Amino acid sequence: MAYQIVAACTNCWACQPLCPSEAIYPAAPHFLIDAKRCTECDGAYSEPQCAAICPIEAAIVDSQGVAVNPPGSLTGIPPERMAAARAEIGAR
């Protein structure tokens, strides 16, 4: 029961100060989460604070590798619609 920060992380420092269990720490090449300290904010918050503030979609995953802040979660645009829009712009 712990989240992971993956390579999509840009080291923006948004998540680190919000972690109630102080499980997030800077490392190369991106931030990491100490699995022994991560509580997934269970009992402290209704949603994980790291994922709630992270500006990069799919940068934080759960223990099964599923994005806690999946594509479309920030923009509200479904991934397939975003892909179609990018393809249309690229074709111009």
C-alpha positions in Angstrom: 0.0 0.0 0.0 2.1 2.9 -1.4 2.1 5.2 -4.3 5.0 5.6 -6.7 6.2 8.6 -8.6 7.3 7.6 -12.1 9.7 9.1 -14.7 7.1 11.6 -15.9 7.8 13.6 -12.7 9.3 17.0 -13.5 10.6 17.7 -10.0 8.3 20.7 -9.5 8.2 20.3 -5.7 4.4 20.6 -5.6 3.8 17.3 -3.8 6.6 17.1 -1.3 5.4 19.7 1.2 1.8 18.4 1.1 2.6 14.8 2.1 1.2 14.3 5.6 3.5 11.3 6.2 6.6 13.0 4.8 7.1 10.0 2.5 8.1 12.1 -0.6 11.7 13.0 -1.1 13.9 14.4 -3.9 16.1 12.0 -5.7 17.7 11.7 -9.2 16.2 11.9 -11.7 12.8 12.6 -10.0 11.0 12.6 -6.7 10.4 9.3 -5.0 8.0 8.0 -2.4 9.2 5.9 0.6 6.9 2.9 0.5 7.3 2.3 4.2 6.1 5.8 5.1 3.3 6.3 2.5 -0.2 5.8 3.9 -1.9 6.9 0.6 -3.4 9.7 2.9 -5.8 7.0 4.3 -7.5 8.5 7.4 -5.9 11.9 6.9 -7.6 13.1 3.6 -10.3 11.9 1.3 -7.9 11.9 -1.6 -4.1 11.5 -1.9 -2.5 14.9 -1.5 0.4 14.2 -3.9 -2.0 13.3 -6.8 -4.4 16.1 -6.0 -1.6 18.7 -6.5 0.5 17.0 -9.1 0.5 19.1 -12.4 1.7 16.1 -14.5 -1.0 13.6 -15.4 0.0 9.9 -14.8 3.1 10.8 -12.8 1.8 9.1 -9.7 0.7 5.4 -9.7 -0.7 3.0 -7.2 0.7 -0.4 -6.3 -0.8 -1.9 -9.4 0.7 0.7 -11.7 -2.6 2.5 -12.3 -2.3 6.3 -12.5 -3.8 8.0 -9.5 -4.1 11.2 -11.6 -4.8 9.7 -15.0 -4.7 11.3 -18.4 -7.6 13.8 -18.7 -7.8 14.4 -15.0 -6.2 17.8 -15.2 -7.7 19.0 -18.4 -11.0 17.3 -18.3 -10.5 16.2 -21.9 -10.8 12.5 -22.5 -7.4 11.1 -23.8 -9.0 10.0 -27.1 -10.4 13.4 -27.8 -7.0 15.0 -26.9 -5.2 12.6 -29.3 -7.7 13.5 -32.1 -7.1 17.2 -31.5 -3.4 16.8 -31.5 -3.6 14.9 -34.8 -5.8 17.6 -36.3 -3.3 20.3 -35.3 -0.4 18.3 -36.5 -2.0 17.9 -39.9 -2.4 21.7 -40.4 
